Amino acid sequence: MGANQPLGDFAPELTLRQAYEALEEASIEIVARSRFYATPAFPDPSEPEYVNSCVTVDTDLSPKALLEVLHGIERRLGRARVQRWGARTLDLDLLTLGITILPDLETYQRWADLPVADQIARTPDHLILPHPRIADRPFVLVPLRDVAPLWRHPVTGKTADEMLATLPKEDIAAIRPLD
């Protein structure tokens, strides 16, 4: 979960709290929540900082149905999909679903291996799990290890801590807990 634009009078942290409530209203049980973290905007660090968080949930929804619920919550809380990787009032990503790989290993690997310029320009037309950028983003991995320290990436077998160890230390140090 992330936000770096206010929603009316609501600061990003409050928008994330509203997203927690919306998940529970949709009968998606939040099992664990990470702390809130202030993180530099990505990919443009001149934008306002993000507030990021991760949750683990329990649901009977299929991955596609869960993603549809997440997108519905984003819309209700002011998200307009105008620019890929741009500033936003709310971003709810489905990072992983246990050991599920969707749609298949070959497709996952193709998206995970995309050069950065192509990552910015192209959007998949279907759900890819685990999220193909998870290992590249400390703003995801730091809160992820709060809620799932023992989870292992279903393709690489690495934990969040092991993935963080491969990233620049200054990128990790720029992530600050807010609570």
Secondary structure as UniProt FT lines:
FT   STRAND          2..3
FT   TURN            8..9
FT   HELIX           12..25
FT   TURN            26..27
FT   STRAND          29..33
FT   STRAND          37..39
FT   TURN            45..46
FT   STRAND          50..52
FT   STRAND          55..58
FT   HELIX           63..76
FT   TURN            77..78
FT   TURN            84..85
FT   TURN            98..99
FT   HELIX           105..112
FT   HELIX           116..121
FT   TURN            132..133
FT   HELIX           134..136
FT   HELIX           138..147
FT   TURN            149..150
FT   TURN            154..156
FT   HELIX           160..164
FT   TURN            165..166
FT   HELIX           169..173
FT   STRAND          176..177
//
